């Protein structure tokens, strides 16, 4: 009416969007996610001295602050490089893992940005904080793996001996790969509440199902604790107890999400009995 050209509308991913365009959008989101990881690797490289000496090799020293804080009797860990390119691969492999951890929130955002156009405007507002929650839970899990699980596991294997004639010398690649496995595994496991939220949101999971199999889940938590930690009860409990807490939180999240979902489908009366 006033002669101004219409404003450009953002592209929306809907049912009319060709399948190949969906794949193209997904491809670019993945590429951007990996670019974020490369940036994270560059950041880790710039601060590689601090990252390796103070952060990753910190638990190898008996004066690591967690040992003093938790009153753990600790010993220095003797590390060796037994292969010619051992330290080279350990160096770049470690920086790659650190870069992925640094860039994880950005990678999560790219995944959300891919599915966001398919959501209605009101649902977009409700899910804006999902990336922040996923990132927070991942970082919390990484912190738990680094500050709790890793120190206990390292000291257990360091002090475990079948004979005084056998001394423990650990390969540098085994050290870093074990630490990376523990830390990333905890970051993934701490996503349990968000996985529960999404499965409940789409109707696959119910709070009644979680309550019914609560005892089975507790057993599974202790099995995971045994699989991720050394074979001593304290380390297993340190992992199993937070997992049980996450499962209890998942039940609560599933209950709240199910109620909101029922109201959206059936109205204020909720699910008919």
NUMI-57001 format. One line per field, with one value per residue: residue number from 1; x, y, z of N, C-alpha, C in turn. Coordinates in steps of 0.1 Angstrom, whole numbers, plus 5000, padded with zeros to 4 digits. Example, Ala and Ser with C-alpha at 12.3 -4.5 7.8 and 13.67 -1.06 7.14 Angstrom:
2
resi (1|2)
n_px (5132|5128)
n_py (4943|4978)
n_pz (5078|5071)
ca_px (5123|5137)
ca_py (4955|4989)
ca_pz (5078|5071)
c_px (5132|5129)
c_py (4967|5000)
c_pz (5078|5079)
! end
This chain:
273
resi (1|2|3|4|5|6|7|8|9|10|11|12|13|14|15|16|17|18|19|20|21|22|23|24|25|26|27|28|29|30|31|32|33|34|35|36|37|38|39|40|41|42|43|44|45|46|47|48|49|50|51|52|53|54|55|56|57|58|59|60|61|62|63|64|65|66|67|68|69|70|71|72|73|74|75|76|77|78|79|80|81|82|83|84|85|86|87|88|89|90|91|92|93|94|95|96|97|98|99|100|101|102|103|104|105|106|107|108|109|110|111|112|113|114|115|116|117|118|119|120|121|122|123|124|125|126|127|128|129|130|131|132|133|134|135|136|137|138|139|140|141|142|143|144|145|146|147|148|149|150|151|152|153|154|155|156|157|158|159|160|161|162|163|164|165|166|167|168|169|170|171|172|173|174|175|176|177|178|179|180|181|182|183|184|185|186|187|188|189|190|191|192|193|194|195|196|197|198|199|200|201|202|203|204|205|206|207|208|209|210|211|212|213|214|215|216|217|218|219|220|221|222|223|224|225|226|227|228|229|230|231|232|233|234|235|236|237|238|239|240|241|242|243|244|245|246|247|248|249|250|251|252|253|254|255|256|257|258|259|260|261|262|263|264|265|266|267|268|269|270|271|272|273)
n_px (5008|5019|5039|5064|5088|5080|5091|5117|5111|5122|5136|5117|5115|5094|5067|5066|5091|5116|5131|5158|5167|5164|5184|5206|5205|5210|5235|5251|5247|5260|5286|5291|5291|5314|5333|5332|5343|5369|5377|5376|5397|5418|5418|5424|5450|5463|5464|5478|5499|5490|5466|5475|5496|5486|5458|5450|5472|5471|5457|5476|5495|5503|5497|5474|5446|5421|5426|5436|5413|5394|5406|5422|5445|5472|5493|5521|5518|5535|5544|5549|5562|5560|5562|5575|5561|5545|5541|5535|5510|5495|5495|5481|5458|5447|5443|5423|5402|5398|5392|5367|5351|5352|5338|5313|5288|5283|5280|5257|5239|5238|5226|5201|5193|5188|5164|5147|5133|5111|5094|5065|5058|5052|5061|5088|5096|5092|5112|5136|5155|5165|5190|5208|5203|5210|5237|5246|5241|5259|5284|5284|5284|5309|5326|5321|5332|5358|5366|5358|5354|5377|5401|5398|5397|5423|5440|5434|5442|5469|5479|5472|5486|5500|5522|5551|5573|5566|5562|5542|5540|5526|5514|5514|5495|5475|5468|5457|5436|5420|5412|5398|5377|5363|5356|5340|5321|5307|5297|5279|5262|5250|5231|5207|5183|5174|5170|5150|5130|5125|5117|5094|5079|5072|5057|5067|5078|5067|5059|5049|5060|5087|5087|5078|5099|5119|5136|5150|5164|5181|5198|5210|5223|5243|5256|5266|5282|5301|5312|5324|5343|5371|5373|5363|5343|5339|5345|5326|5302|5304|5299|5275|5256|5251|5240|5217|5204|5200|5183|5160|5155|5148|5124|5107|5108|5097|5071|5061|5064|5046|5021|5019|5019|4995|4976|4979|4969|4944|4932|4924|4913|4928|4942|4917|4901)
n_py (4988|5013|5014|5004|4978|4943|4927|4904|4870|4846|4815|4786|4754|4732|4708|4711|4716|4705|4672|4669|4695|4695|4677|4692|4714|4701|4691|4715|4724|4704|4708|4734|4728|4711|4730|4746|4728|4727|4753|4751|4733|4749|4768|4752|4744|4769|4773|4751|4744|4750|4735|4708|4704|4714|4708|4683|4666|4671|4654|4634|4641|4639|4661|4672|4692|4681|4657|4666|4680|4660|4644|4622|4596|4599|4591|4599|4595|4575|4581|4570|4571|4547|4542|4553|4575|4582|4604|4624|4616|4614|4641|4656|4641|4645|4673|4674|4661|4679|4702|4693|4692|4718|4730|4718|4730|4748|4730|4716|4737|4740|4717|4721|4744|4733|4719|4738|4755|4739|4740|4754|4789|4794|4771|4774|4795|4782|4762|4775|4775|4749|4742|4755|4741|4714|4718|4727|4703|4686|4698|4697|4669|4664|4678|4663|4638|4645|4656|4639|4611|4604|4611|4591|4567|4568|4568|4543|4524|4531|4524|4498|4467|4435|4424|4435|4435|4443|4472|4500|4515|4537|4539|4569|4573|4555|4566|4592|4584|4568|4587|4605|4588|4583|4609|4619|4600|4604|4630|4623|4605|4622|4634|4622|4632|4650|4633|4618|4638|4644|4619|4615|4637|4631|4609|4583|4575|4571|4584|4565|4541|4545|4545|4520|4504|4512|4499|4481|4499|4510|4489|4487|4512|4507|4487|4501|4519|4500|4493|4516|4523|4515|4482|4487|4492|4519|4536|4527|4533|4561|4568|4554|4565|4593|4587|4573|4595|4611|4595|4596|4623|4623|4609|4628|4649|4636|4632|4658|4667|4649|4657|4683|4677|4662|4682|4698|4681|4671|4693|4714|4696|4674|4640|4617|4595)
n_pz (5000|5008|4990|4997|4993|4998|5028|5030|5037|5061|5051|5053|5067|5056|5048|5020|5012|4991|4992|4987|4992|5019|5026|5017|5034|5058|5053|5052|5078|5092|5082|5091|5118|5121|5113|5135|5153|5143|5148|5176|5180|5171|5192|5213|5205|5206|5233|5241|5258|5284|5284|5281|5300|5325|5326|5313|5321|5347|5366|5368|5386|5420|5436|5426|5428|5434|5447|5471|5480|5483|5500|5491|5490|5470|5442|5421|5386|5364|5331|5298|5265|5241|5215|5183|5169|5191|5210|5192|5180|5203|5211|5190|5188|5213|5213|5194|5206|5228|5213|5202|5225|5234|5213|5214|5224|5202|5181|5190|5187|5159|5152|5164|5150|5125|5128|5138|5119|5112|5133|5149|5155|5182|5194|5189|5206|5231|5230|5229|5249|5249|5237|5254|5277|5270|5264|5289|5305|5292|5296|5324|5327|5316|5333|5356|5349|5345|5370|5390|5383|5367|5384|5405|5391|5378|5400|5412|5393|5392|5418|5420|5423|5414|5424|5442|5427|5402|5384|5377|5346|5324|5291|5271|5252|5259|5284|5277|5259|5275|5294|5278|5270|5294|5301|5279|5278|5302|5297|5276|5289|5308|5294|5297|5310|5290|5268|5277|5279|5252|5241|5257|5248|5222|5226|5229|5253|5287|5320|5337|5327|5332|5360|5365|5357|5374|5394|5378|5363|5382|5387|5362|5362|5381|5367|5345|5360|5369|5344|5335|5353|5375|5390|5418|5447|5456|5434|5415|5428|5429|5402|5397|5416|5409|5383|5390|5403|5381|5367|5384|5381|5355|5355|5368|5349|5327|5337|5340|5314|5301|5311|5301|5274|5272|5278|5256|5236|5245|5257|5285|5303|5302|5297|5289|5311)
ca_px (5000|5028|5049|5076|5089|5078|5103|5121|5107|5132|5133|5111|5116|5081|5065|5067|5105|5121|5139|5172|5169|5166|5198|5216|5205|5216|5250|5257|5247|5271|5299|5293|5294|5328|5341|5333|5352|5382|5380|5379|5410|5428|5418|5431|5464|5469|5466|5481|5507|5481|5457|5481|5504|5478|5445|5450|5482|5469|5454|5487|5503|5497|5493|5462|5438|5410|5431|5436|5400|5386|5415|5426|5459|5475|5507|5524|5516|5546|5539|5559|5559|5566|5562|5582|5552|5535|5537|5529|5496|5489|5494|5471|5445|5442|5438|5411|5391|5396|5384|5353|5345|5350|5328|5301|5276|5280|5275|5243|5231|5236|5215|5188|5190|5183|5151|5139|5123|5100|5086|5056|5064|5050|5070|5102|5098|5093|5124|5148|5165|5169|5204|5215|5202|5218|5251|5249|5242|5271|5295|5283|5289|5324|5332|5320|5341|5372|5370|5355|5357|5391|5411|5396|5401|5437|5447|5431|5451|5483|5482|5469|5498|5499|5534|5560|5583|5560|5559|5532|5544|5515|5516|5508|5483|5465|5464|5448|5424|5411|5406|5388|5365|5356|5350|5330|5310|5299|5290|5268|5252|5243|5220|5195|5170|5169|5165|5136|5121|5121|5109|5081|5072|5067|5048|5073|5081|5058|5065|5045|5070|5100|5085|5077|5112|5129|5145|5158|5173|5191|5207|5217|5232|5255|5264|5273|5293|5312|5318|5331|5352|5378|5365|5363|5330|5338|5344|5314|5292|5306|5292|5261|5247|5246|5231|5204|5198|5196|5171|5149|5151|5141|5110|5100|5107|5087|5058|5057|5062|5034|5010|5018|5015|4981|4968|4979|4961|4930|4927|4926|4908|4939|4939|4905|4903)
ca_py (5000|5025|5014|4997|4964|4934|4922|4890|4861|4835|4802|4777|4740|4726|4696|4714|4717|4693|4663|4673|4708|4691|4672|4703|4722|4693|4691|4727|4724|4695|4714|4745|4722|4707|4742|4750|4719|4731|4765|4746|4727|4760|4774|4742|4745|4781|4772|4737|4742|4749|4724|4695|4703|4717|4702|4668|4659|4675|4643|4625|4645|4636|4673|4677|4698|4672|4648|4673|4684|4648|4636|4610|4593|4599|4589|4604|4585|4575|4580|4568|4570|4535|4542|4565|4587|4581|4617|4632|4613|4618|4655|4660|4634|4652|4686|4671|4658|4691|4711|4689|4695|4733|4734|4710|4738|4753|4719|4714|4748|4738|4707|4727|4753|4725|4715|4749|4760|4730|4742|4766|4800|4793|4761|4779|4802|4773|4754|4783|4771|4735|4741|4758|4730|4703|4722|4727|4690|4680|4704|4692|4656|4664|4682|4651|4628|4650|4659|4628|4597|4603|4609|4579|4556|4568|4563|4529|4516|4534|4518|4484|4459|4421|4421|4446|4434|4448|4486|4505|4525|4537|4546|4582|4572|4548|4576|4602|4577|4564|4599|4610|4579|4586|4623|4621|4591|4611|4640|4618|4599|4633|4638|4613|4640|4656|4622|4615|4649|4643|4607|4617|4647|4625|4599|4570|4572|4576|4583|4552|4531|4547|4541|4505|4498|4519|4489|4476|4510|4511|4478|4491|4523|4501|4480|4512|4523|4490|4493|4528|4526|4504|4473|4489|4497|4533|4543|4523|4541|4575|4569|4549|4573|4604|4581|4571|4608|4616|4588|4602|4636|4620|4606|4640|4656|4629|4634|4672|4668|4642|4665|4694|4671|4658|4694|4703|4673|4669|4705|4716|4684|4664|4627|4611|4582)
ca_pz (5000|5009|4980|5001|4988|5009|5035|5027|5047|5062|5045|5063|5063|5057|5040|5006|5008|4984|5000|4984|4999|5033|5027|5015|5046|5068|5050|5056|5092|5097|5078|5101|5131|5120|5113|5149|5160|5139|5156|5190|5180|5171|5205|5221|5201|5211|5248|5243|5270|5296|5282|5283|5313|5337|5326|5310|5329|5361|5375|5369|5397|5433|5442|5419|5438|5437|5457|5484|5483|5487|5509|5484|5490|5455|5438|5408|5376|5355|5318|5288|5251|5238|5200|5177|5168|5202|5215|5181|5179|5215|5211|5181|5192|5225|5209|5186|5216|5235|5204|5201|5238|5234|5202|5215|5224|5189|5174|5194|5182|5145|5151|5167|5139|5114|5130|5142|5109|5111|5144|5149|5162|5197|5199|5189|5219|5242|5229|5227|5259|5248|5234|5266|5287|5265|5266|5303|5309|5286|5303|5337|5327|5313|5346|5365|5344|5347|5384|5399|5378|5362|5394|5412|5382|5376|5412|5414|5384|5396|5430|5420|5419|5417|5431|5444|5416|5390|5385|5367|5337|5315|5278|5271|5244|5268|5294|5271|5253|5287|5300|5268|5270|5306|5301|5269|5282|5312|5290|5269|5299|5315|5285|5300|5312|5277|5259|5283|5275|5238|5239|5262|5240|5210|5230|5230|5267|5297|5334|5343|5322|5340|5374|5365|5356|5382|5400|5367|5359|5392|5384|5350|5366|5387|5357|5338|5369|5369|5331|5332|5364|5380|5398|5432|5450|5457|5421|5409|5435|5425|5390|5398|5424|5400|5373|5397|5405|5367|5363|5391|5375|5342|5358|5371|5336|5319|5343|5337|5299|5297|5315|5291|5261|5272|5277|5242|5228|5250|5263|5300|5310|5302|5291|5294|5319)
c_px (5009|5039|5062|5076|5086|5091|5105|5118|5118|5127|5128|5111|5102|5080|5067|5082|5110|5131|5154|5176|5171|5180|5208|5217|5212|5231|5257|5257|5258|5285|5302|5297|5309|5337|5343|5342|5367|5386|5383|5393|5421|5429|5426|5446|5470|5472|5470|5490|5499|5472|5463|5488|5495|5465|5445|5460|5480|5466|5465|5496|5496|5493|5481|5452|5426|5414|5432|5422|5392|5395|5418|5441|5464|5490|5509|5523|5528|5541|5551|5553|5566|5567|5568|5573|5542|5531|5531|5514|5488|5486|5482|5457|5439|5436|5425|5399|5388|5388|5370|5345|5342|5339|5315|5288|5273|5275|5261|5234|5229|5226|5202|5184|5184|5168|5141|5129|5110|5090|5077|5063|5063|5059|5085|5105|5100|5106|5137|5159|5170|5184|5212|5214|5210|5233|5255|5250|5255|5283|5296|5288|5304|5331|5332|5331|5355|5376|5367|5359|5371|5401|5410|5401|5417|5445|5445|5441|5466|5487|5479|5482|5496|5511|5543|5571|5579|5556|5550|5538|5533|5519|5508|5495|5471|5459|5453|5435|5415|5404|5395|5375|5357|5349|5338|5318|5301|5291|5278|5257|5244|5232|5207|5182|5165|5164|5151|5126|5116|5113|5095|5073|5066|5058|5054|5075|5070|5064|5061|5055|5083|5098|5084|5090|5123|5140|5155|5168|5184|5202|5216|5227|5245|5263|5272|5285|5304|5319|5327|5342|5360|5370|5366|5349|5328|5336|5331|5302|5292|5299|5278|5251|5242|5237|5217|5196|5193|5183|5159|5145|5144|5127|5102|5098|5097|5073|5053|5055|5049|5022|5008|5013|5000|4972|4968|4970|4946|4924|4930|4922|4918|4934|4927|4908|4893)
c_py (5012|5024|5008|4983|4955|4929|4907|4881|4850|4822|4793|4763|4734|4714|4699|4716|4704|4685|4667|4686|4705|4686|4682|4711|4714|4692|4703|4729|4716|4702|4726|4739|4717|4719|4747|4741|4723|4744|4761|4740|4738|4766|4765|4742|4758|4780|4757|4735|4741|4737|4710|4694|4705|4710|4687|4660|4662|4663|4633|4629|4643|4649|4679|4681|4689|4662|4654|4676|4672|4639|4622|4608|4590|4596|4595|4592|4586|4572|4578|4568|4558|4533|4554|4577|4588|4595|4626|4629|4616|4633|4660|4653|4641|4665|4684|4669|4671|4701|4707|4693|4710|4737|4727|4719|4744|4742|4715|4725|4745|4727|4713|4737|4746|4722|4726|4754|4752|4732|4754|4777|4799|4782|4765|4787|4793|4764|4762|4779|4757|4734|4745|4747|4718|4706|4722|4713|4683|4685|4698|4677|4655|4668|4670|4641|4632|4651|4648|4614|4595|4602|4596|4567|4556|4563|4549|4521|4519|4526|4503|4476|4444|4416|4434|4446|4440|4463|4490|4517|4526|4545|4559|4582|4565|4558|4586|4596|4573|4576|4605|4601|4582|4599|4624|4612|4597|4622|4635|4612|4610|4639|4631|4621|4646|4645|4618|4625|4647|4631|4608|4627|4641|4612|4585|4566|4578|4576|4570|4541|4532|4543|4526|4498|4505|4510|4484|4487|4512|4501|4482|4503|4517|4493|4490|4517|4513|4490|4505|4531|4514|4495|4475|4495|4512|4540|4540|4531|4556|4578|4565|4559|4586|4599|4579|4584|4614|4608|4593|4615|4634|4616|4618|4648|4649|4631|4648|4673|4661|4650|4676|4688|4667|4670|4699|4694|4672|4682|4705|4704|4673|4651|4621|4598|4572)
c_pz (5000|4999|4984|4997|5000|5015|5032|5039|5048|5056|5056|5058|5066|5048|5025|5002|5002|4993|4999|4991|5014|5035|5026|5028|5057|5066|5054|5071|5098|5094|5088|5115|5132|5119|5127|5157|5156|5147|5171|5190|5179|5185|5214|5218|5206|5226|5251|5255|5283|5296|5286|5297|5325|5337|5324|5318|5344|5370|5376|5380|5410|5440|5435|5430|5443|5448|5471|5489|5489|5496|5504|5485|5475|5454|5424|5398|5366|5340|5308|5274|5245|5222|5195|5175|5180|5207|5205|5180|5191|5216|5203|5184|5204|5222|5201|5196|5224|5226|5202|5213|5238|5224|5204|5216|5210|5180|5177|5188|5167|5143|5153|5155|5127|5116|5134|5132|5108|5123|5142|5157|5177|5202|5199|5202|5231|5242|5227|5237|5259|5246|5246|5276|5283|5267|5280|5309|5304|5294|5318|5337|5324|5326|5356|5362|5347|5362|5394|5394|5374|5374|5402|5403|5380|5389|5415|5406|5387|5408|5431|5415|5423|5424|5432|5433|5403|5392|5374|5359|5326|5302|5277|5263|5251|5278|5288|5265|5264|5293|5291|5268|5282|5306|5291|5272|5292|5306|5283|5279|5306|5306|5288|5302|5298|5268|5264|5279|5261|5235|5245|5254|5228|5213|5231|5245|5276|5311|5341|5339|5330|5354|5375|5365|5364|5388|5389|5363|5369|5390|5372|5353|5373|5377|5349|5347|5369|5355|5329|5342|5367|5389|5413|5436|5451|5444|5414|5415|5431|5411|5390|5405|5415|5389|5378|5399|5391|5363|5371|5386|5362|5344|5361|5358|5327|5324|5339|5322|5295|5300|5305|5277|5261|5271|5263|5233|5232|5256|5278|5308|5311|5295|5297|5301|5314)
! end
